[in-house]
Amino acid sequence: MVRVGLNGLGRIGKRVLHFLLNESDVEIIFINDKNKDISNVAYMLNYDSIYGNEILFSESSKDIMYKDKKLPYYSFDDPTELLSNASQCDLIIDATGVSCFSQQYRKLINSGIIKKALITHSPGDEDITVVIGSNEHLLDNDNHNVISTSICDASAIAPILSHIDANFGIENGFITTLHPWLNYQNLLDGPSSSWSSPGETYHHYSLGRASFNNLIPKTTSAVEVALKSFVPKKTNLPLGSFSYRIPTNIVCSADLTLNICKKISNHELKDFIFSLENIYKQKIFNVSDQPLVSSDFIKNDFSCNIDNRWTEVIDGSMIKLVLWYDNEYAYSRRIIDILRMVSLDG
């Protein structure tokens, strides 16, 4: 039985919790979130405007009730305040998005209070960033204790980049992502408050504009984080990136234009793309020729859905790919998959 604590109950944390509760050999030791209204927490777990309603939760005193099971609930601002409860758990999944918390988990690990921490973003001081389909084989359970599960964009992009580079060699390229709004954005124009660094305002002023009726251009860390999961010599691969924050509530797309080292035909590229579908036991690659739109990928749990209608080779060495991915559902599934890879022995 793996004893897990969950810190953060936002969009990703909520989805991870739903998945954890269906894992027969996982025991949830506690849930921690800044929301002190436990009735509101139960309400948000039961009702979801994207994924639908699943009435399984209630509250009782200081506990969240899942059916007839108690899930102890806390509202500590600092993870180190969880010491008395963390001592009962093996691993903490941090879904707060707050970068500095990784340092707190390292203290808990060094003190022997917990064994591992999975961080559901890329704080920068993790022991390894794991992306299944790109570098999961590099996970060293003896030495990697603070583990980043990457970000949703990189979880989709890194696997296809990794396989294209291994088979054809990538010289350079450019990636544009289209990402739905996030809950720190504004309905009306205003400053954009940072989620990862509470109290700060993003210097990307346009990100503070009304999210409901604007395409908002912004920088993205998707390529930088994706390249973390390549072998070290590839971290300087010349790939440019750009993003639009778009006025929808779920499902991302990525447009990849890559120059490769080998000359290939359109037929060869499509055959290669189809060959990726059966490589992994986890749901990493899916290929479709159907005329689908973003809402067709809601609750799709593949990391990378390749829309083969747009797969194209130009002049033998420039390739175009279009990807789709549910930025909450699929990414949260990979967090559970990575949890399965982490050994708590020793």
Buried (B, 14 or more C-beta within 10 A) or exposed (E): EBBBBBBBBBBBBBBBBBBBBEBEEBBBBBBBBBEEEBEEBBEBBEEBEBBEEEEBBBBEEEBBBBEEEEBBBBBBEEBBBBBEBBEBBBBBBBBBBBBBBBEBBBEBBEEEBBBBBBBBBBBEEBBBBBBBBBBBEEBEBEEBBBBBBBBBBBBBBBBBBBBBBEBBEBBEBBBBBBBBBBEBBBEEEEEBBBBBEBEEBBEEEEBBBBBEEBEBEBEBBBBBBBBBBBEEEBEEBEBEBBBBBBBBBBBBBBBBBBBBEEEBEEEEBBEBBBEBBEEBEBBBBBBBEEEBEBEEBBEBBBBBBBBBEEBBBEEEBBBBBBBBBBBBBBBBBBBBBBBEBBEEEE
